[in-house]
Amino acid sequence: MHDIRVIRDAAGRDVPVPGQARRVLPTGNPAAAAIFCIARDRLLGWPEPIPGQAPPITAEIPAAPRLTPYDLEKSVRAVRAAEPDLILDYGSCATAFVNFADRLQTETGVPVAIVDGHLSNTSDALALLGRIFDAELRAVELDNEWGRIWTNVSAACAHSDSTPSVHYAIGPAGDKTVRRGSIHLEALDLLGAKNVAEVERGSGGRVRVDPRDVATWDPDLVLTIDPAFHANAATLDVWRDVEAVRDGRVYLAPAPILSWLDYPPSLNRIIGLAWLARLFHGDAYGGDLMADAQKFYRIFYETELEAPALAAALAKAGVG
């Protein structure tokens, strides 16, 4: 393949990126969301269903295999079948993911680039995506919008003493959550909130949780990405002892196209910081959330977010 550019990725790996890469395979949903924002026409496919959400833009983007370090042989077969020019991983630079990228690249001959997807790394992530996709101007446009939103969010945190305690309920029964320190809920740390879930830390994603434990932790509010749990939480017997649920303090993350909170933990969470800043810190958030969301969607997704649908989503999210 001609016009190879060697680009150092977030893990410090020198990756031979083809200049004319038009078929970019994401390792999972976070990478797919990042490609969707920076260079939608390069996205080879969307890897898997997202819990509680309809697949985004299904008419435009076909399904794609999910690549996982837990099954190298299956991932290698999937890459060979998809015939991508480049593979993108977006998320963690932990040793397991770096080793997987190296082995996948060696086994398939397809370059694998890793981008650090933590929210605190957003500017660097966008700059790296711009280099990988030869789309520096697009990356600057997205970074300017990220900077505008983060300025309002950080100002809200600085002018508020609120430190809400939060439980994150996953699934239609709300019986799963994520560990403290997980990339899935890093927004809480950035905004001065506390994840109450006292579950075992370690590798892995969702873990089961007993609502009786949630009642003991007594969170100020409960967040969810699952519409069924949001609609039915107060009617579920196992949740009746959780005061936040009894009092209606269960809030559904908006998700036009992609969730504002999680799944995937990618660039889609940027506008979620503005939502959470308003939810946690009230009027200390000086931005116009409706206008901010519409501008974010125009810039990141190149689409218009209709006001009535957005208003309905914000009402379920506790800021309507």
C-alpha positions, 0 to 999 in steps of 0.5 A, a space after each residue: 500500500 502506497 503513501 505510508 505515514 508513520 504515526 506514533 499512537 497514544 501507547 508510544 507505538 510507531 504505526 505505519 498508517 496508510 495515507 489512503 485508508 478508506 476502510 477503518 475497522 474499529 475494535 469496539 463501540 468507543 472506536 466506532 464513535 470516534 471514527 463516526 465523529 472525525 471521518 464518518 466515511 471511513 467507518 467500515 462498520 458498527 461493532 455491536 448493539 449498545 445496551 438500551 439503545 438502538 444502533 446509530 444510523 443503521 441505514 448508513 453503517 453496516 454491522 462489523 465484528 467486535 475485536 477483543 483481546 480475550 479471543 485473538 484467533 476470532 479477532 484475526 479471522 474477523 479482520 481477514 474477512 473484513 479486509 480493512 486498511 487500518 484498525 483503530 482502538 479507542 480507550 485504554 493504553 493498558 498493557 493488555 490492550 497494547 499487547 493485543 494491538 501488537 499481536 493483531 497487527 503481527 498476525 494480520 498485517 493490518 496496522 493497529 493504532 491506539 488512541 487514549 479515550 479518557 475524557 481528560 485526554 480529549 484534546 490530545 485524542 482529537 489531535 491524534 485522530 486528526 493525524 491518523 485520518 489526515 483530517 487535522 482541520 476537522 480535529 481542530 473544529 471538534 477540539 474547539 467545541 470540546 474546549 467551549 463546553 469544558 470551559 463552561 463545565 469547569 466553571 460550574 464545578 469551580 463555583 459550586 460546593 455540591 458533591 452529589 453521590 451517584 449510583 449508576 444502574 445498568 440494564 432493564 432491572 438495574 442489576 449491574 453497575 461499574 466499578 469505581 475508577 472505571 472509564 465508563 464513569 470518569 465524568 463523575 470524578 471530573 465533576 466532583 461527584 462520587 460513585 457510591 458503588 462499593 464493588 470489587 475493583 479490577 479488570 472488566 466492565 459491568 458487575 452485578 449489584 444488589 439493590 439492598 446494597 444500593 439502599 445502604 449506600 443511599 445515593 443522592 440520585 441514580 443515573 441510567 442509560 436504560 429506558 426500561 429501568 428509568 420507566 419502571 424502577 419505582 415499580 420494581 419491588 427490589 428497588 423500593 428501599 432505595 430512597 432516590 428511587 422512591 423519590 423519583 430521582 432516577 435520571 435517564 441519560 439522553 441518547 439521540 444517536 449515542 448516549 451522553 453518559 456511557 456505552 460507548 465511553 467515547 467522544 459522545 460523552 462530551 455533551 454529557 459533561 454539560 448535562 451532568 454539570 447542570 444536574 449536579 451544580 444547577 445554575 452554576 452551569 452558565 451555559 444554555 444546555 439546549 443550545 449547547 446540545 444542538 451546537 454539539 450535534 451540528 459539529 460532532 455529528 453533522 446533524 440537527 437535533 430537533 428541539 421537541 425531542 431534545 426537550 423531552 430527553 432533558 426532562 427525563 434527564 432531570 434538567 428539563 
